[in-house]
Amino acid sequence: MPMAGGGRLTTHVLDTAAGRPAAGLTIALYRVSGNSHRKLKDVVTNADGRCDAPLLEGKAFQAGQYELVFFAGDYLRANGTALAEPAFLDQIPIRFGISEEGHYHVPLLLSPYGYSTYRGS
């Protein structure tokens, strides 16, 4: 369902174990409808742990259910973290709903054995 066009979706990732932004972490964005997942895009975080542009904005910003999948295991391995196989946290899916126009910011605070998220500003 299209909105007036003023909303946007953003994210960023902080590596709380290392005390720095999680640069180079791959994130996939899906639109979810029932059991169907439609991939909208893949992005990689920049040096500040953020994406260079909003994940959704303008006409692409629509009400509905979405899922961000953070490829935490790949990021942690690439940065020298020794992980068990299989890793406790490998891919972290966060499913959320967009119900109104506005700024939806979905950050991830990450360590090898835990994470947290919230709706930020």
N, C-alpha and C positions, 0 to 999 in steps of 0.2 A: 504494500500500500504506500504510494508516494506521499511525501510530505511537502511542505512549502519550500524546502531546499536550504533551510538554515542550520540543519543538524550536521554533526560530524562524529566519527568514531576514531579514537586514537588509542595508542597503547605505549608503554615503555617497560623495559625489564631492568631490574637491578639485581646484581649478583651479590647477595648479602653475605655470603661466605668470604668473598674476596673484597667486599667493601667498595665496589665500583659498578658502573653501568655494564650491562651485558652486551657488549659489542659483537656483532657477527652472529646473532642468534636468529634462526629462521622461524618464521611464524606463518601459518596458513589460516586464511579466513574462509569460513563456510557459511552459507545460508542453510538453515535447517527447516525442514517441513516434514513432520511425522518421522518416518525412518529414512528419509531422503536427505543427503548432504550434497550440496552443490558448491564446489570450490569456486570462490570468487577471485582469490589472488594469493600469491606467496610474496612475502617481504622479508628483508633481512635488516636487523637493527643496525643503526649507525654507531659511531664512537660514543655517543651520549646514551646508548641503549634505547633510542627512539626510532621511529620510522620517519623517513624524509618527508612524507606527506600523510594526510589522514587516510585511514583505511577505507572509509566511506565518507562521502560528502556529496552535496548537490543532489541530483536526481538519483544517484546510487544509494543515498541514505533513505532507507524505507523501514517502516515498522515490521517487526517479525522476530524470529529466533535466529540467533547466530552462534557460531562456535569459533573461537580462536584456539589453535593448536600450537603450542610452544614446543619446539624441538630442543628441549633442555639437555637431554643426554648427549646429543651431537655437540652442542655448545660446550658442555662441561668437559667432555673428552678432548675437544680441540684446544681447550685451555689448560690441559695437563692434570685434570682431576681424575684420580684413579677411581673407577666405578666397578662395582660387582657386575657380573653378567648373569642374568639380566640386571640392568640398573634398576634401583628402587624407583627413581623418577626418570623416565625416558621422554615420552611425549605427554605434555600436560594439556588436556582439553578444558577449556572454560566456556560453558554454554550460558548465554545470557539473552535477555529480550530487550528489544528497543520498542518502546510503546509511545514515545512522544518526541517531538522535535527538541533538540538541545545537544549539548556536548556529552557524549558518552566516552569516558576515559577508563580503560580497563588495564591497569598496571599489574605486573607480576613481580613479586619479591621472591627470589629464587635462591635455594641452596641445594646441595646434593640430596638431602633427606627431608626437605620440606619446602612449602611455598605458601604464599598468601596473595590474595587479590581483593579488590574492592572497587566500587564505582567512584572514581576520582573526579577531579575537575580540571 
